[in-house]
């Protein structure tokens, strides 16, 4: 049976550890997307400002969440 771990020859435990490292970024990106949706509807943005908002906020939210997570765990 095909799996991501077998295609990269990683052990399942190692794959889990690898994916857990992305959880703070994904949570922050989701939060950034929700803020972008809220601001877009609140300010009734269209066109380029809306595009910039949806491009930047998820990335910034993910980066901030990942940074905070690393600092709390002591992995500076």
C-alpha positions in Angstrom: 0.0 0.0 0.0 1.3 3.4 -0.9 1.9 6.1 1.7 3.8 9.3 2.0 6.2 7.7 4.5 7.0 4.8 2.3 7.6 7.0 -0.8 10.2 9.0 1.2 11.4 5.9 3.1 10.5 7.5 6.5 9.4 5.7 9.5 5.8 6.5 10.6 7.1 8.0 13.9 9.5 10.2 12.0 6.7 11.4 9.6 4.5 12.3 12.6 7.3 14.3 14.1 7.9 16.1 10.8 4.2 16.9 10.4 3.8 18.1 14.0 6.4 20.8 13.2 4.1 22.3 10.7 1.1 22.5 13.0 1.8 26.0 14.5 2.3 27.4 11.0 -0.9 25.9 9.7 -2.9 27.2 12.7 -1.5 30.7 12.2 -2.2 30.6 8.5 -5.8 29.5 9.2 -6.1 32.4 11.7 -4.7 34.8 9.2 -7.1 33.6 6.6 -10.1 34.1 9.0 -8.9 37.6 9.8 -8.5 38.4 6.1 -12.1 37.2 5.4 -13.4 39.2 8.3 -11.5 42.4 7.3 -12.5 42.0 3.7 -16.1 41.7 4.5 -16.0 44.5 7.1 -14.2 46.9 4.8 -16.0 45.7 1.7 -12.6 45.4 -0.1 -12.4 44.4 -3.8 -9.7 44.1 -6.3 -6.0 44.6 -5.5 -6.4 45.5 -1.8 -8.4 42.3 -1.2 -5.8 40.3 -3.1 -3.0 41.8 -1.0 -4.9 41.1 2.2 -5.5 37.5 1.3 -1.9 37.0 0.2 -0.2 38.6 3.2 -2.3 37.8 6.3 -2.2 34.0 6.2 1.6 34.1 5.6 2.2 36.6 8.4 -0.1 34.8 10.7 1.7 31.5 10.1 5.1 33.0 10.6 4.1 34.7 13.8 2.5 31.6 15.2 5.5 29.5 14.3 7.9 32.0 15.9 5.8 32.2 19.1 5.7 28.4 19.2 9.5 28.1 18.8 10.1 30.7 21.5 7.8 28.9 24.0 9.5 25.6 23.4 12.9 27.1 23.8 14.1 26.3 20.3 14.9 30.0 19.4 
